[in-house]
Amino acid sequence: MRLTVEHQTIYTYGRPARYAIQALRLTPPDLAAQRVISWRIEVEPTAYLVPLTDGFGNRVHQLTLDRDHDRLAVTVRGIVETTDTAGVVGRDLPDTLSPEVFLRETPLTTADDALKAIADEVRPVLEAEGAVAAMHAVLRLTAGRVAYVKGATDARTTAAEALAHGRGVCQDHAHVFITLVRELGIPARYVSGYLSPNDDDHAENPGSEASHAWAEAWLDGLGWVGFDPSNGISPTGSYIRLAHGLDYLDAAPVRGIRIAGDEEHLAVRVHVTEQAQQ
């Protein structure tokens, strides 16, 4: 499958900002499941872009804009050829970290009593049927306990809060899944990327959707395997991976700070389409 991506992030301010620095995790890696045909990042106004690799092996561009601006637009355009691997990533990443690193909890993925109780529901499945069956049980429980509701949460919402509210978006589903899996003693991590609307049950208006998120668990004999609680499946050829980390904060497509500037307004537009096969 060949997918075309256009992703635009626009910040506007009531009063100009004097300085901005952003970490852009907006460049997909080449893997068995995906091959980048073309990809470029455009910034307006012109800013410094320094490519680097973070501690998780993600490709990052550090954006620095050191002059007054009342608007900052970051646009990515590209084409990626994907292959359906049934969610299996294995060890096919430029990541030298031990899987055990991804057992570590974070403020966004700390298990409270309610999350621990759900993990206890799955533990008998893990013991009797194995890790793959347990992951699918967590997948179903996550979607069943947290309804997909756009705008119900924000980037600061924790897994425990999303579960308590009973609603959230893909970021919350990924955090709940990760928290439950780690509670079972299995490494899990957050993945950011894109999803073609052909497989996105929640894309009421694909042109205005933000980027997607899912989770991966480390399974003996398979390596890293992806699970998308928002859609109840493992990633297919309709998914493009950007970055991964312990939680959203490590893998956010755009994250940074500014000096001055007020009345910030953020607009995000993502459009993913499948190219017709020749």
N, C-alpha and C positions, 0 to 999 in steps of 0.2 A: 504494500500500500504506500502511495506517495502522498504526503500531506503538506499543504501550504499553510504557513502561519503568518499572521500579522497581529502584533501585540503592541498596543500603545498605552503608555502611562503618562498622564499630564497633571502636573501640579500648577495651580494658579494661586496667587496671593493678593490680598487686599492692599498691602504695602509691600514693596520689594524686599526680598531676602538679600542679604549681603554675601552669603557664602553657603554652599551646599556640598556635602560629600555623600555619595551613595555607593553601596555595594550592589552590583548588578549580577545576579545569578540567572542569566538569560541566554546562556549558550549551551545547547545540548551536547553531551559527549557522544562519540562514536562507539557503538556497542554491537553485539550480535543482533540485538532486537531493533537497532536503529542506525541509520547511516546518514550523516548530514551531507546533503547535496550542495546547498548554498545557505549562507547565514550572514546577516549583517546587523549591526546596532547603529542607530542614528540618534544624535542628541541635538536638541535646539533649545537655547543658544549653544553654540559650539563650546565644548568643555574638554578637559583632559580626561582621557580614558586609558587606564593602565591595566593590562591583562595580568592576572596572577592565578595561582591555584591555592585554595584554602586547605585547612587541615583535614577535611573529609575527601579531598581529591576533586572538588567541584571547580569548574572553570568560572572565574569571577573577573569582572571588569570594575575597577575602582574609578568612579566618576568624581571629578572635582571641578566645581564652578566657583571661581573666586572673584566674582563681580556682581553688581546689583542685577537682580532679575525678578520679574513678577510672574514669570511662567517658565516651567521646565518640562520639556517633553522628551520622553525616551521611547523610541519606536524600534521594534525588531521585526525583520522580515526574513523568511527563510523557507526552505524546502527540505523535508526529511523523509527518507524512505524507511519504512518500518516493516518488521516481521513479527508475526504472532508467535511468541514462545510460551504461551499459557502462563505468563507472569514470571517465569523462571529467569532470573538474572544471573544466578550462580555467583561466580567470582569475577565476572566480566566488567570490572570497573577499575579505574586508576586509584584504588583505595587500599592503602597498606595497613589500615587500622584493624585490630583484632575485632571479631564480632562481639566479644564481651564488652567492648566499649559501649555498645548500644543496649546494655542492661541498665545503664545509669538513668535514674529519673531526673527530671527537670521540673521547675515550677509549673510548667504547663502540662506535665505528664505525671504528677504525683497521685498515687492511688489513695483515695479516702475509703471509709468503711463500705460505702455503696459499691465502689469499683472492686474492692477486694471480695465482696460477696458474689459479684458476677464472675470473677475469676474462679472462685471456689465452685461455681456451677459447672465450669468447663473442665476443671481438674480431672474428674472421673473419665471424661472423654479422652483427655490426653493420656491417661494411664492405661485405658482399655483399648483405644483405637489408634493412638499415635498422634504425632504433631500435626500432620496435614489435616486430619479430621478435626482436631482441636482448633486449628486456625479458621476453618470454615464455620465452626460453631461460634467463634468470636466474631466473625464477619456477620453472621445472622443476628447475633445478640446486639451488636453495636447498632446496626440499622434498625432493629426492633425497639431499642430503648431510646434512641435519639432520632427523631423525625427530621427529615431534610426540610428546613425552612429558611429561605434566603433572608438575610438581614437580621436573623435572630441573635447573632453573636458578633464579636469583633475579634481582632487579632490578639487581644489580651485574655480572652476566655480560656479557662483551663478545662481539662478533660472532666474533672469533677463537677465543675459548674455546668458544662454542657449536658452531662448526664442528669444533674438535678433539674435543669430546665426542661429536659426532654426534647430539645430541638437544637438544631445547629446546621452547619454547612460542611463541606468536604474537609476543611481544616479540623473541625471538631470531631468528625468521624475518625479521621486519621489519628488524632490525639487519644481518643478513647480506645481505639484498637491497639495502639502502641502501649498504652498504660496497662491494659489487660494482659497483653502478650508478655510484657516484661514481668508482670506479677506472677506469671506461670513459669518464670525462669528462662524464657526464650528471648534472645536479642531481637529488637525491633527498631525500625527507624522511619522517619518521615520523608516523603518524596514529593517534590513539586514538579509540575509539568503542565502539559496540555492534553486535552481530550477532544477528539473530533465529535461534533454534536450528533453524529449518527449513533453513537453509543451512549450519549449523555441523556438519561431520562429526565434531567432537571434543566435542560437548556431551553427554556421558554423562548429566549431570544439569544441565539448563539453569538450574535455580533456584539452583545453587551456583557457577555460573561467574563468573569475574571479567570485567572489560571486555575488549574485543577490541582488536587492533592490526594495522595493515597499513602499506603504504608507498605513496608516490607518486613518479613520475618526471616530469621536465619534458621533453616531447617537442615539437620544433618543429612548428608547425602545429596542435597539439592543446592545448598548455598542460599543466597537471598532469593526470596519469592515474594512477588507483589500481591497485595489484596486491596481492593477498592470497596470499602463499606458503603459508600454513597450509591454505588450501582450494583452492589452484591456480586461482583465478579473479580477475577484476577485480570490485570491489564492485558489488553489485546493489541493488535496492530493499529488500533485507533488512538493509542497513547504515545506521547512524546515525553521523555524524561528530561528534566533540567538539572535538578540538584537534590541532594539528600543530607540529612543531619539528624540530630537527636530529637528536634521538634521544628515547628514552623520558623522559629527565629534563626535557625541555622541554614534554612533552605529557601527563605523568602525570595521571590524573584527580584524585588527591589526593596532595599532597606537602607535608611541613612538618617542624617541629621542636617539641620540648617541653622544659620545664625540670622536673627531678625525675621521679618516676614510674618504677617498675621493673616487671619481669616483664610487659612489654607483650604483649598478645595481640591479633592483628588478625583480624577476621572480615569477609568480603566476600560479599555476595549480590547477584546480578544476575538479573533476570527480564525477558525481552523477549518479548512476545506480539503476534501479528498480530490486529487487530480484524476481525471478520467484516464483509464489505462489505454495505451496505444496498441 
